[in-house]
Amino acid sequence: MPRIIRIALCALCSAMILAAPAVAEAKTQGTQTLKLSAHRKNISGYAGPINTAGVFPTGKLYVAEVSGAISYYARRQYIHPNHFWNTVCGEPLVTTSGSLGIDAEFVFARPWTTPCPLKLPVRWDNFELSSNNGATYSHPAPLGGPFTAPTPGHAYSYPIVGSGKYGLFRLRDNPGGNPATADNYGRLIIQVRPAVAADCSGTGYVLFGQPTEAACVAAI
């Protein structure tokens, strides 16, 4: 091959390499608001999951602020309990969309039987979070807890430690059973934000997996 042609080809190859787009890195998670509906027409027994727009960088600390309430029972069951139920236990939250009785931490009202089998509210762990793109799920302990009753506004804050993956949120109802999520309604509002120093106070640093409050603040 003539030397002039070889030089021209090399120049062309270099230009192509320089012009080639770089491999896009995954977007990191900033502040974001998500809406997790309790209703889903499926038979999996899960509502969701919904995922964050970006990944949680490994070792970075975040907080998911969760508020709102839902129902795992059809609207009519709060008005005219029937079939399995004959009464409503607890004090439901009455809204324009129907009566609600569950938040991210508690069952505080529900259609049930007379006499009410348990005094409500009672804790539950069906709100689940994954910080590793769905590889594992758990119900994390809330910052400032443990709580013995629903908070004002049914609002709770959950710690998240980044692992370089997306975050996912879901509601567990009746996995493997009937289409239990088909009659659910209501939703949880989830605001994901970077942690701040105040989140490390009290036992917060322990929930973030840090040895001391100072270490927690340093990680932020």
N, C-alpha and C positions, 0 to 999 in steps of 0.2 A: 504494500500500500504506500503510495507516495507520502512523503513527509508532510506536505501541506495539508493533505486530507486528514492524516492522523491528528495533526494539531487542531484542525477544525472540529473533528469529532470529540476530542478531549474537552475543548472549550464548551461544546454543546452539552456534554455530560455534566460538566461542572455547573452550568447554568440550570440544568434540570434539577440537580441536587439542591441547589440553593433555593429554587422556586418551590420545591416539594413542601406541602404543609406539614407542620409538626404534628405528632400524635397528640390529640386533645387529652388533657388531664381531666379527671372527674371534678365537677364543680364542688367546692366545699360548702358546707351548710352555714348559712347565716341565720337571721331571724326570719321565721316563716309561720304562717297560720294555716292550719289544716282543719278539715271538718270530717269527723268520723261518724257516719250514719249507722244507727243500730239496725236498720232495715236492709235486708238483702234477700233477693229471691234465689235461694240456693238450698242445697241439702247438706252443705259442709258443716254447718253448725258454727260458722264464723262470719261476722260482719267485718268487712275489710279483707286484707290489710290495705292501708294507705301508706304511702312512703314519702319521705322528705325529698326535697328537690335536689339536695346535694349530700355528699358523704360527710360523716363526722371524722375529721382528721384524728389519727391515732394519738391517744393520750389527751386530747383536748376535752374540756369539760363543758357540758351543755345542760340545759334544764328544759323539760317539757311541762308547761303550765296547762293543766287540763281543767276545764270547767263545763258546766251543763249537766243535763239529766236525760235519761232515756226510759223506755219501758220495754220489757220483754214479754208483755202480755197485750192482747188486743184491746183497743179502746173500749169496746163494749163490756169487757170484763170488769172495768172499774165502775161502770154505770149499773149493769145488771150481771153480777157474777153468776156463772152457771157452769155446767158440766162438772169439772173437778172442784170448782170453787163456789162458795156461798156467801162470802163477805170480803171486805177490803181491810187489810191490817195495816197499821201505821198511818202516817199522814202524808198522802200524795201531794205532789206539787201540781196544782191545777193550772194549765196553760191553754191557750187557744187551740193548740194542736192535740190536746188530750191530757189526761192525768199521767204524771211521770213519777217513778218510784225508785230509780237506781241512778247513782252517779259513779264516778271512777273508783270510789272506795267503799260505798255502802249500798245495801238494799234498805231503803227507808220506808217503803210502802209497796204493797203488792196484793192482788187478789189471792185469797187463801180460804182456809176452812175455819169454822167456829168450833171451839175457841181458837184464837190465833196460836199456832204451834210455838212461835217464838215472839219475844218482845222485840219489835224493830226500833231503831236500826240495828243491822248486823253487818259485819264486814264481809266483803267478798273480794275475789282476786281475778275476776273475769276480764278486766281491762288489762291488756297485755302489750308489752313493748319489746322491740328487738332493735339492738344497736349494731347488728352484724348482718343486715340485709336478709333477715328471716331465717338464719341458720338456727337460732334459738330464740325463744320467747319466754318472758317472765312478767310477773306483776311486781314492779319495784316498790320498795318502801318509800313513802313520800317524805320530802323534806319537812321538818317541823313536827313530824308525827312521833309515835303513832297516835291517831285520832280515835276518840270514842264515840263521836257523832259527826254528822256532816258539817262541813264548814259553811259559813255564810257565802252564798253564791255557788256552793258545791264546787269550790275551786281547790286544786291540789297541785303541788309542784314535784316533779320527779327528776332525779339526777340521771344523767347520761354520760358515760365515758366513751369517747370516740375510739373506733377500731379500724378506721379507714373504710368503713362501709356505710351504706344508706341506713337510715332509721325507718322502722315500720311500726304501725300501731294497728291493733285489731281488738274486737270484742268476741270472747268465746261464749257460745250459748249451749248447744247440745251436739257436739261433734259426733258424727256417725248416726245420729238419730233422725227424727222427723225434720222437715224444713223449718226449724225453730226460729230462724231469723225472719221468716216471711211475714209474721204478724208484729214484728218489732217496729218501734217508731221513736223519734227523738234523735239527738245527736250530741256528741261531745266536741267542744272546740279545743284544739290543741295548738298552743303557741310554742314553738321551739325557738330558743334563744341561747346565745353563749352565756355561760355561768358568770356571775359577778362575785366579788369577795364576800358579800353578805350571805351568799348561798352556803359558804363554808362554815358559818357560825353554828354554835350548838353542836349537834351531832352530824351536821351536814358533811363535814370532811370525811367522816367514817363512811357515809353512804356513797361518797365519790371514790372510796377505796384509797384514801390518802392517810398517811400515818399521823399527821398533825394538821391543825387549822392553817398554820403557816405554810406547810407544804401544799395544801389545797390552794391557797391564795397564789402561791408561786406558780402552780400548774396553770392557773388562769392567766 
